[in-house]
């Protein structure tokens, strides 16, 4: 219904029939804050999407209307400001800048944007907007976006650069990669150095349940970028003794213990999280392959504790949500997902008990915090592409 409404409103507003592109949000089952450390992550695209409708204009303007922001904004392709304006259009503008740099002959176009991905919840609404906008701008330029593994990787990198350089959030590649390469019923074990990935089947009798704390977060805020800088400082210190170290991905748990006296306390804790989280993610993949969902869940709880205590990106509300989930009979595992400082938890719940889980968690969380949460049941979904119906 949302797609038909978007198409109808586009025709009414711009007098043309659009092409429409869709890109999903994502959850991350395990492997948090490891992507920008060349590590391992395990995201899945989810059945929440951003849609971008597009048709060409006769001038050099890109005119974009956001249903969610209820606002129309524009920029000129011949005079694109590369700096952040702290505005939702930055994501579209940043993608246009990167497409220009990649020698796409962009054309003026009208865009209409709609989404059902909760904003500020850590479910990658920004990456979905970037990816769907990129596909729309490429289509308006009269270019076909090849559906090959290499082209999907290139597009993910391009959208990541847009967020790094124009939006100002130093995110890794996980969000954009998952939005493009997601597969229904599958999680992706992604090596963020080589960008090789493995599709892992999720158990049919387990549901992905997202609990939104309703506490907003912002990647562009200083805390996220500060964590990345602290990891880089750790790498510099290790590399002074071990020149082969180019990212925390290269540091073993044994080396961390051996050289921990060379690290300031805060840097040690940040490094310990990343190094242990990489190991947890590989162990989780092994558990998923062998059907050991309880083991997988234990690793999720360990991940959350590490994010809370060593990386310090959780918050009271996230901790309460995970604690409540752990007390429910039928939860295999729970943890915060996304950048942190608010947003959502991801929970693996026995499918037959999902409705009881939702009512129990909602009631208990509101009682403890005074905040009514939103709870979404989703499944792993296919990645971005054209809407054909």
Phi, psi and omega in degrees: 000318181299321181295317179296321177297319179297316180296316181296316181293326178296313179299317180296321185278320190244353175069026179216155176272124187268161158272149182232136179237147184234143174220135183274158166284187180211155164247162175240116183290322178191154183101063186257134181063026174257341186295318180278006172249023179061028186262208184244142178223162177223076178272171169215136171293147183240167186275046170231136193224159164248133179246137176234119175265144187214143169209149185288152172251171179265004179235195185258014181272146166251115181250120186237131176246129178256122176295322183290317180274350181051052186210145173247133180223164184211160169211162181256132184293340179270355182211067186265120178283124184275352183275161180283136173254005182054048186220151182302333180292341179306324182293319179289314181297319178299320178295318179299319178300316182290324176295318176302316180295336178268013173070028167281133179273080186294150178238154175301147182200161170259137179234141170234129189242132175220149183207148170243016175276122179301127181282144177072016184256000181079022181253016171069042174297327181293314180296321178298320178295318179298312184293313179296322178294319179300314179297321180292316180294323177296318179296317180296333178282356180080018180256149174264134177270106183302139178261072176236162180301317182294319181291325178293321177295316180299319180293321178298316179298318180298315181291325175298315179299323179301316181287323178296312194267327181261313179288324178094013176259124187273055183287155171279192188268354189304311189298309181295321181297315180293322180297327181273321190255006181302155179220136181304132177076007186230145165261160179248122167271109187248128170272109188284355173272305183274341187063021168281147180216158178237135176271125183244127181291135175268143182300137183292336183263014179238133179258148171270116181241124182256126178250115182269116179292344184070014172262121186281150174230166178218119178295329184286351178291164187293332185295319180297310180296327178297320179297320179295318178297322179294322175296318179297323176296320176300316179298317179301318182290319177294318184294336178297331179256325183238087187301341181285349181281119176242349177201162179298338174307329186274353185265128177274164176296328178292319178294323177301314179295320183296322187250013186296333179290345177274356185249136169303153187304314182297316180297320178302314181295320179297316180296319181299319178300308186298315183294316179291325181294323175300315179296319179298320183295318177294322177294322179295321178297319178298318179296321181292320179299324184265005177076018181270074186292329177294319176297318177303315180298320178299321179293326176297315178297319178298320179299316181297317179300321179292319177295325179287313191265318183268317183267341175054051177240007175274187175207170184304316184294319177297318181297319177297317182297318179293318179298316179297318180297322182294337181273352182271127177288114184126352174269125176275321182194157180207149177194162170293152177227140182101191186295332178107194181061028184128194180091225194237161164252153172249134185231134172262116189233139175304125189304322183291345184248012186298316183295320176296320178301312182301312183292321181293312182293317181299314181295314184291320180294316179295323179296320183281327188246342187078007182248132176274117182279167168248136182235128184238133173259125184224178175224162176292134190239168175287157181282190189293156177175182178284144175273120188256356181237000000 
